[in-house]
Amino acid sequence: MVLGLQCRRSVAVLHFLCCLWAVFALSQNIGLPQSSRWERDDSYGGHWKHLTFLNQILQTILFLLCVIIDFVGLCTPSHEKKVSSLLVPIRDFIFSVFVFPVGLFVAVVFWGLYAYDRELVYPRELDDVNPTWLNHSMHTTILPLLFIELVICPHKYIHPTEGIFGLTVFTFTYLCWIMWVHYASGIWAYPVLGVLNTPGKIVFFSIAYCIVLTFYVLGKVLTKQLWARRRKQS
């Protein structure tokens, strides 16, 4: 669907604002201000063992790509086709396979466990070093960013088999990574894993995989329904 110039400018502004927030939130998570860091984040694996941090990186990359695509399309139209042919498929892949399902998973599972027993995912001791706004920047604001992107920009989903395969590889790789972190350092990335026995961990990981896979399908369905309706209206 071809967007009018005014609509494209509005989308570009929203992408720019989302990008600014994503960069700011990521910078705060990696150590600004330094007084807001938890000691365990500086241990083996650092921030990289937390799915929240990886998700923030993915969101930041996504919105940086969106800003570049928008800027080229509005400011240098002669290069739009070349840049779009290169970057749009990457943007769509990152959003559909990683950012939407993983971001939704982070927000829903974090706050679900938090409501059940916060000690399983975000111990009270963190309240003394991490400000509330930083917690929300990592686990709450990522959610509206997902749906803003879903609404303002049509994303093409690759074949379901390829999409699910890509998400499965990401999930399995991350699982192997946090298992290695525990093997090498004795640290579990999440307190909940420390209270589960081996069968419990298997069940937990299986449920987590099913949830993230469900969110992938949900993103595909929502995108198809939303943009199919808009194409009919136009």
ABEGO torsion letter per residue (X at the ends): XBBBAAAAAAAAAAAAAAAAAAAAAAAAAAGOBAAABBAAAABBGEAAABAAAAAAAAAAAAAAAAAAAAAAAAABAAAAAAAAAAAAAAAAAAAAAAAAAAAAAAAAAAAAAAAABAAAABBAAAAAABBAAAAAAAAAAAAAAAAAAAAABBBBBBBAAAAAAAAAAAAAAAAAAAAAAAAAAGBBABAAAAABBAAAAAAAAAAAAAAAAAAAAAAAAAAAAAAAAAAAAX
